[in-house]
């Protein structure tokens, strides 16, 4: 029982191993994702610049960049499964709470991902065989694909922002899951910071892939790195100011290291832009970018861990308290259940009382303890007149759209025992008794007319029509399922709540009794 209720607190790995594995997989995924996004942005700029000016970028550069986008997207999608599964397993409560609060956007990820990858893959295919200037349609296609792609990290940033700030969860729920001003600014700064990092990492990736003699392309990528770093610095100040929770010493140290790495990379790449021979050595630039990303992610991890572990500690404490409250009752409850398992339920009455009486009542009158909680009231079994075959089918399969669930776990012998009990005590397996009132010939004619013009629409000639059979719950087959005259009169007069059977209480009383006689005749003629 506790294993089930505490399932979200189960940890597949020790904390240290889980956190190390999560950080390592996320670090690799983050680099791949930044490279992919940066590649798409730079390629889009190349297409747009060629379309507008015809100088700053060529279709061949855009084509090469988009061709690099194809393997990057595959790596990002496949590798992204690992950190996503690990964060769900290690910090289930925090992650799924945030995912549910942002559920409408979380589901939108599927549409955005398909749209972005399909559109940009199509452009890559087009420009693999094209050297001319991009057409307007290409720019529109690229704009749609890039917009969808850039929205994806925005949603991830929103989910992580919510998950790391549990103190805002009640406020978010009361605000119908809309970010307030504090979280909104933090999310925006974080999202813009990620986009800036994508420009730096994407440009660095293509700088490293450029040949030594391709000086112009290398300087072009260096200019992107310089611009991205300047942008990162400004947005980083905005992000630092907007963080809702107080920063710990480790977080501050990592931010300082990252800022120093940004400054060093900015100087190195700026000097490289001004030199005709090219920029820094590949290993130097790779080391500088690594020195930026590592403390950046360690700072984020330290902020995240403080929130995640606090939530998990509270959840575990609550689980322990709940477990201690239940402990005094577990022994007696298990003993009583064990005794019940050992008690043979041979009689139909015992089976009925254990499985049927809580809805249908101990007197089979439809007034069991749970009856008032059901939209479709349980039937009074003492007033039912049906066949053993229909009874068995209803009990084993249940009745859709009602509280009558399937009791398929009972053996045929047990079902027969219940049926025999209900038949012996209430004559359930039989035909309706005689009508207790006198009905005039005129009332019978009026009842026949009402039946033909109204009732037969659903009930036909006792067998339900296609319309009646389509209802949920469907119209009963009156040739094999009837009721006592008194109960039939009550249903005709008041209707049956939760079903399509409405009240016909405005009909004259004699006409209603005439309908009862007509309904009873269907069942009486099919014993």
Beta strands, then each sheet from edge to edge (+ up, - down):
strand 1: 384-386
strand 2: 481-483
sheet 1: 1+ 2-
end
